[in-house]
Amino acid sequence: MADNYNDEVINRLREYLRIPSVHPDVDYHDCVEFFKSQAKSLDLPIEVYEFAPKKPVVIITWKGLEPDLPAILLNSHMDVVPVFEDHWTHPPFDAVLTNDGWLYARGSQDMKSVGMIHLEAVRRLKDAGVILKRTVHVSFVPDEEIGGDLGMNLFTLSEEFKNLNIGFALDESCPSIDDTLLAFHGERTCRQIKVTCLGNPGHGSLLFDNTAGEKLYYMIDKFMKFREAERKKLKSILETGGVTTVNLTMIEGGVQVNVLPEKLSVSFDVRIAPDVDHDEFDNMIQSWCNEAGEGVSFEYYIKNPQIKCTCIDENAVFFTALKDSLDKMGIKLNCLICPGTTDARYIRKQGIPAINLTPMTNTPLLIHAHDERIHVDRYREGIDIMEKMLTAIANV
C-alpha cells in the first residue's frame, strides 16, 4: 500500500482531483496553474486561451516527426458536477486513497482521471525517448458539464482550433463494469420542446368543447405512446443511445382550480437517435398538433442540429488503428451511440472523426454519483492502454 501513497503517477492525479473546479461559478485558475506545472515538468509548450471570460482552454502540445500531418487531439474537461457531501464516505475534494486502493473524489471518473491518463501516456512515451509521427495536442476545456457552449463550442469555432490541424480526437465515454471497454462514435440530437394548447376559458363546472385540457391530454398521450414504443426496443441501459427518448418534464398553466384555462403547456426533453430523419420527426409532432385541434403548436427551447456520427468501418483509418491496438492487448471494444452528450459533438460538427473512450475496466459506474471513485490499479492499466492506443493512432 505504501507504493500507492508514494507513487508520483497517483499523486499527480490526486493533486488535480483536490482542485474544486465544481459548478456553479467554477474558478479554473488552479487547474490552469496545475497544467502549467505539468507542461514544465514535461518540457512541452502550453497555450491558454480564453474565448469567453474566465473560461480557459489549455493546450499542451507534443510535436511529432511529421508535424504537417493532421494531428491527434486528446480532450478532457476540467469541470465537475456539484456534490452532496453528507452522502460521501470521504470528503469529495480530499482525494482520499484507502488502504485497499480506492481513490474517492469528485471527478475521479468524470473526467479528471481520463485527462491525466492522456497526459501520463504522453509522459511515459516521451520519457522513453519515443517520438510519434503525428503531433499530439492534449486539451483541457471548461464547462462541459453545463453544455460546453463557452468552452469546447467556442474553441472549435476559433482560428486557434483550426490551426491545430486536428485529424482525429479522443474524448470521454465511461468506465466499463466488466472487461469490455465502452466507446461512443456518435450522439443523439438533444431537442427540448414546449407544446402550447389554447382553448375556450370558462367555469370549471361546465363541459365546454374545445378546451385546452382536452388538447393537452391528446398531445401528452401521443408523446407517451411514442415513448413506450421506444422503451420496448431497449434490452439494456447501454442501448439507450440507439433509441429516441422522450420524457415529460414540465406542465404549466391555469389560474384557479374552478376556472377552465385559456392556455396550458407541456414540455418534453427529447433525444433523437442518429438513424431517425429529424425533419420527419418534426413533421410527426406537427401532425399531432393538427390532430389535437385549433390553437395547438410547438416550439423549441433547444433545437440542436443533427451531427454525423464518426465512421467506424474498415475505411476509418484512425479507428481501425485504435481497434487493432486493443485487439493486440486482448481487450474487447463495444462501440455504441452515447446515451448523453459530450464535447465530442462539437469536434464532429467540424467534420473531424472523434471517439469517446475511457480506458478503465471492471469499475462500478459512479459518474455524477455519491462516493465517485476509481481503483488505482485500473487507473494504471488505463495508462497502459492509452499509451498503446496513442502510439497506434499517432503513427497512422
C-alpha positions, -999 to +999 in steps of 0.1 A: +000+000+000+029+023+007+037+021-031+003+037-038+009+066-014+044+073-028+036+068-064+042+100-084+017+090-110-011+085-084-001+117-065-003+138-097-039+126-102-047+133-065-033+168-068-056+175-097-086+159-080-082+182-050-089+213-071-126+220-065-135+230-101-171+224-092-203+241-105-217+266-102-193+295-108-162+275-114-128+291-108-104+274-132-073+293-120-058+264-100-064+240-129-045+262-153-016+266-128-016+228-123-012+222-160+014+248-164+035+229-139+028+197-157+039+211-190+070+225-174+079+190-160+073+175-194+093+202-212+064+208-235+048+241-247+015+252-233-011+277-245-040+291-226-068+307-245-100+325-232-127+325-259-150+337-231-140+355-199-128+332-172-133+301-194-098+290-202-089+264-227-055+247-220-034+231-248-002+211-242+015+201-274+039+173-282+053+179-317+056+148-340+081+138-365+058+149-394+041+180-379+024+188-412+002+157-409-032+161-393-027+159-355-042+139-327-064+156-300-068+141-266-096+161-249-109+163-214-129+188-194-118+204-161-152+210-145-171+186-123-207+185-111-219+195-076-217+172-046-239+163-017-211+160+008-232+144+036-237+113+014-200+108+008-178+084+028-148+107+024-147+144+016-151+146-022-122+170-028-097+154-004-088+127-030-087+101-002-068+070-010-079+040+010-057+010+021-074-012-005-065+011-034-097+030-039-094+067-047-125+087-037-131+121-054-155+140-075-141+139-110-123+105-104-145+090-132-159+121-149-134+130-161-102+142-145-088+107-144-091+105-182-074+138-187-045+126-166-044+093-184-039+112-216-011+133-201+006+103-183+006+083-216+024+112-233+048+115-203+056+078-204+063+078-242+083+109-241+104+097-211+111+065-231+125+086-260+097+078-283+087+104-310+054+098-327+047+106-364+019+129-357+017+159-333-004+152-302-024+180-285-037+174-250-066+198-243-084+207-211-116+226-215-142+243-193-179+239-187-186+206-204-210+197-175-232+227-184-232+222-222-198+235-233-212+265-251-185+288-238-159+260-237-154+235-265-180+250-287-162+284-290-129+266-291-138+246-322-151+277-339-118+295-334-088+301-357-067+287-329-085+254-332-082+253-370-045+260-367-041+228-346-050+208-378-068+180-360-073+148-378-087+126-351-098+131-315-104+111-283-128+122-255-146+106-226-170+077-225-175+060-191-157+032-172-167-003-180-182-025-153-166-056-170-136-065-192-150-048-224-142-012-230-171+011-240-166+036-269-190+060-284-188+071-320-218+094-321-246+111-301-283+116-303-296+151-310-309+169-280-341+189-286-362+204-259-398+210-269-427+231-255-462+223-267-488+250-261-526+244-262-551+272-264-588+266-256-621+281-245-620+295-210-650+292-187-664+279-154-649+247-141-683+232-135-693+231-172-684+208-201-673+232-228-659+219-261-625+230-274-608+232-240-570+235-235-571+205-212-585+181-238-559+192-263-531+189-237-543+154-229-542+144-266-507+157-270-494+140-239-510+108-249-492+109-283-458+116-268-461+090-241-473+063-265-443+071-287-421+069-256-434+035-247-428+021-282-392+033-280-388+019-245-398-016-257-368-016-281-344-015-251-328-046-238-301-028-217-294+007-204-264+009-227-287+007-258-304+039-248-282+058-272-297+039-301-334+049-294-352+082-293-360+091-257-390+113-247-395+125-212-422+148-199-405+174-176-429+203-171-466+212-172-477+248-169-509+268-169-541+276-152-551+304-129-576+287-104-590+253-098-626+262-108-616+281-140-610+265-173-577+278-185-572+297-218-537+282-222-519+251-210-484+239-219-463+208-216-425+204-221-405+174-232-368+165-232-362+147-264-330+129-276-333+119-313-315+087-324-290+092-352-308+070-376-341+090-374-349+116-400-351+148-380-374+165-404-398+136-404-397+137-366-407+174-366-434+167-391-448+139-369-451+163-340-468+189-362-493+163-374-502+156-337-507+193-332-530+195-362-550+164-350-553+179-314-573+208-327-571+246-333-546+266-313-521+238-306-485+245-315-450+235-305-417+254-302-381+246-292-362+257-262-332+239-278-330+227-314-296+213-318-285+203-354-281+167-364-243+158-363-230+130-383-216+100-364-179+091-367-173+063-392-161+030-377-159+008-407-127-006-424-122+028-442-118+046-409-080+045-406-077+060-371-105+039-356-090+008-372-056+016-358-072+021-323-092-011-326-061-031-338-041-019-308-068-031-284-070-064-302-033-069-297-038-063-260-067-088-259-092-061-250-127-062-264-144-030-275-181-023-276-188+008-298-222+024-293-241+057-296-236+078-265-268+080-244-259+115-232-239+144-247-202+152-246-178+178-260-170+154-288-201+166-307-185+200-313-155+182-328-176+160-350-196+191-361-163+204-377-161+172-397-134+156-376-137+120-365-139+116-327-142+086-305-153+087-269-133+062-248-125+059-211-098+032-208-108+017-175-124-017-170-140-035-141-151-003-124-185+005-108-203+032-128-204+062-105-204+092-128-222+121-110-229+098-081-221+099-044-187+083-035-174+086-070-142+066-071-117+045-091-092+019-081-056+028-087-048-005-104-075+002-130-061+037-134-026+024-141-040-001-165-058+028-182-024+045-188-010+013-203-039+011-227-038+047-236+000+045-243-005+018-268-036+033-284-019+067-287+012+051-303-011+034-329-033+063-339-004+089-339+016+067-362-012+062-388 
